[in-house]
Amino acid sequence: MQIRDRIKEFRRVRAGELRPHPRNWRTHPPAQQAALRGVLAEIGFADALLVRELADGALQLLDGHLRAELTPEAVVPVLVLDVNDDEALKLLATLDPLAALAGADLDLLRSLVDEVDTENEAVRAMLDALVAEHPLEVDEGLEAPDMVVSGCLQVVVECQNEAEQRELYERLTAEGHKCRVLAL
């Protein structure tokens, strides 16, 4: 398979000069904005924004919209890509979802997060939420007694994090339901 290099050049550009892509579907809630501000304050720019050059010479963002939005006066690193309209849309639709498909080595994640030193509350909250979303093991206090599951109806509820799982388990068992905590 022949893989093309679509990076045309590297530039440093004032973030406020970059045009957001009108089809960017990602939203950036306050917690993400605060965490990114914290990382930028503690580390700075450590990744390039992805742009493409339009016919009028303007640079249109494909990735890095929040970084540009939060730092409009900063001169930021950008990779200028040689992509057409259709390819730009494909990148917008696939960059973040491809990253989200990655699995997690839970032991390495916990070890990594334990070693990260940050004074920023938003960054710490983001890291704590990351660990909560990937529990290594189920708390012993949440284990229900063994129960026979053959011949019964079951419901699996997807929870956002361990705290939500705990709250739901406690509520349902208090209502008299036989429950089992699972991490799938």
C-alpha positions as CSV (number, residue, x, y, z in Angstrom):
1,M,0.0,0.0,0.0
2,Q,1.3,3.4,-1.0
3,I,0.7,6.0,1.7
4,R,0.8,9.6,0.7
5,D,2.4,12.3,2.9
6,R,-0.2,15.1,2.9
7,I,1.8,17.5,5.0
8,K,2.7,20.4,2.7
9,E,4.6,22.6,5.3
10,F,5.0,23.6,8.9
11,R,4.2,27.3,9.8
12,R,3.8,29.4,12.9
13,V,0.6,31.5,12.6
14,R,-1.4,33.8,15.0
15,A,-4.3,31.6,16.1
16,G,-6.8,34.3,15.6
17,E,-6.0,34.3,11.8
18,L,-7.1,30.7,11.4
19,R,-10.6,30.1,10.1
20,P,-12.7,27.5,12.0
21,H,-14.1,24.9,9.7
22,P,-17.9,25.5,9.4
23,R,-18.5,21.7,9.5
24,N,-16.6,21.1,12.7
25,W,-18.9,18.9,14.7
26,R,-17.0,18.8,18.0
27,T,-18.2,20.9,20.9
28,H,-16.0,21.9,23.9
29,P,-17.7,21.9,27.3
30,P,-16.4,24.1,30.1
31,A,-14.5,21.3,31.8
32,Q,-12.6,20.5,28.7
33,Q,-11.8,24.2,28.1
34,A,-10.6,24.5,31.7
35,A,-8.4,21.4,31.4
36,L,-6.9,22.6,28.1
37,R,-6.1,26.0,29.6
38,G,-4.4,24.2,32.5
39,V,-2.3,22.0,30.2
40,L,-1.4,25.0,28.1
41,A,-0.4,27.0,31.2
42,E,1.7,24.1,32.6
43,I,3.3,22.8,29.4
44,G,2.4,25.0,26.4
45,F,1.9,24.0,22.9
46,A,3.2,20.5,22.3
47,D,1.1,19.5,19.2
48,A,0.5,21.3,15.9
49,L,-2.9,22.4,14.7
50,L,-4.0,20.9,11.4
51,V,-5.1,23.3,8.6
52,R,-5.5,23.5,4.9
53,E,-4.9,26.4,2.6
54,L,-8.0,27.8,0.9
55,A,-8.0,29.4,-2.6
56,D,-7.8,32.9,-1.1
57,G,-4.7,32.0,0.9
58,A,-6.6,31.8,4.3
59,L,-5.8,28.8,6.5
60,Q,-8.9,26.7,7.6
61,L,-8.7,24.6,10.7
62,L,-9.3,20.9,10.5
63,D,-8.0,20.0,14.0
64,G,-7.2,22.2,16.9
65,H,-10.3,24.4,17.0
66,L,-10.3,24.8,20.8
67,R,-6.6,25.5,21.0
68,A,-7.1,28.3,18.5
69,E,-10.2,29.6,20.2
70,L,-8.6,29.8,23.6
71,T,-5.4,31.5,22.4
72,P,-6.3,33.9,19.6
73,E,-3.3,36.1,20.1
74,A,-0.8,33.3,20.4
75,V,1.5,32.3,17.6
76,V,0.8,28.6,17.2
77,P,2.4,25.7,15.3
78,V,0.4,24.5,12.3
79,L,0.8,21.7,9.8
80,V,-0.5,22.8,6.4
81,L,-2.1,19.8,4.7
82,D,-2.6,19.3,1.0
83,V,-6.2,18.1,1.1
84,N,-9.3,19.0,-1.0
85,D,-12.8,19.7,0.3
86,D,-13.9,16.1,0.4
87,E,-10.7,15.0,2.2
88,A,-11.0,17.8,4.7
89,L,-14.5,16.6,5.6
90,K,-13.2,13.0,5.9
91,L,-10.6,14.2,8.3
92,L,-13.1,16.2,10.3
93,A,-15.3,13.1,10.6
94,T,-12.5,10.6,11.5
95,L,-9.6,12.2,13.4
96,D,-11.2,12.2,16.9
97,P,-13.2,8.9,16.5
98,L,-10.1,7.1,15.4
99,A,-8.3,8.2,18.5
100,A,-11.3,7.1,20.6
101,L,-11.1,3.6,19.2
102,A,-7.8,3.0,21.1
103,G,-8.0,0.6,24.0
104,A,-6.5,1.2,27.5
105,D,-3.8,-0.7,29.4
106,L,-5.4,-0.1,32.8
107,D,-2.3,-0.8,34.9
108,L,-0.3,1.6,32.8
109,L,-3.0,4.2,32.9
110,R,-3.3,4.2,36.7
111,S,0.5,4.3,37.0
112,L,0.8,7.2,34.6
113,V,-1.9,9.2,36.2
114,D,-0.5,8.6,39.7
115,E,2.8,10.0,38.5
116,V,1.4,13.2,36.8
117,D,2.0,16.2,39.0
118,T,-0.3,19.1,38.4
119,E,-1.4,22.1,40.4
120,N,-4.3,22.8,38.1
121,E,-7.7,21.7,39.5
122,A,-9.2,21.2,36.1
123,V,-6.4,19.0,34.9
124,R,-6.5,17.0,38.1
125,A,-10.3,16.6,37.7
126,M,-9.9,15.4,34.1
127,L,-7.3,12.8,35.1
128,D,-9.4,11.6,38.1
129,A,-12.4,11.2,35.7
130,L,-10.2,9.3,33.3
131,V,-9.2,6.8,36.0
132,A,-12.8,6.6,37.2
133,E,-13.9,5.7,33.6
134,H,-11.4,2.9,33.6
135,P,-11.6,1.2,37.0
136,L,-9.0,-1.6,37.5
137,E,-11.3,-3.6,39.7
138,V,-14.7,-3.5,41.2
139,D,-14.9,-2.3,44.8
140,E,-15.5,-5.3,47.1
141,G,-18.4,-3.4,48.8
142,L,-20.3,-3.3,45.5
143,E,-20.2,-7.1,45.0
144,A,-23.6,-8.7,45.2
145,P,-23.9,-12.3,46.5
146,D,-23.6,-14.9,43.8
147,M,-26.9,-15.4,42.0
148,V,-28.2,-17.7,39.4
149,V,-28.8,-15.9,36.1
150,S,-30.0,-18.7,33.9
151,G,-33.7,-18.4,33.0
152,C,-34.0,-14.8,34.1
153,L,-34.3,-11.5,32.2
154,Q,-31.3,-9.1,32.5
155,V,-30.7,-5.4,31.8
156,V,-27.2,-4.0,31.2
157,V,-26.9,-0.3,32.0
158,E,-24.0,1.7,30.6
159,C,-22.7,4.2,33.2
160,Q,-20.4,7.2,32.5
161,N,-18.1,6.5,35.4
162,E,-17.6,4.4,38.6
163,A,-19.5,6.9,40.7
164,E,-22.6,6.7,38.6
165,Q,-22.3,2.9,38.6
166,R,-22.1,2.9,42.4
167,E,-25.1,5.2,42.7
168,L,-27.2,3.1,40.4
169,Y,-26.2,-0.1,42.0
170,E,-27.1,1.2,45.5
171,R,-30.4,2.6,44.3
172,L,-31.5,-0.5,42.5
173,T,-30.5,-2.9,45.4
174,A,-32.3,-0.6,47.8
175,E,-35.4,-1.0,45.6
176,G,-35.1,-4.8,46.0
177,H,-33.5,-5.7,42.7
178,K,-30.8,-8.4,42.6
179,C,-27.8,-6.7,40.9
180,R,-24.3,-7.5,40.0
181,V,-21.6,-5.0,39.2
182,L,-19.7,-5.6,35.9
183,A,-17.0,-3.9,34.1
184,L,-17.2,-4.8,30.4
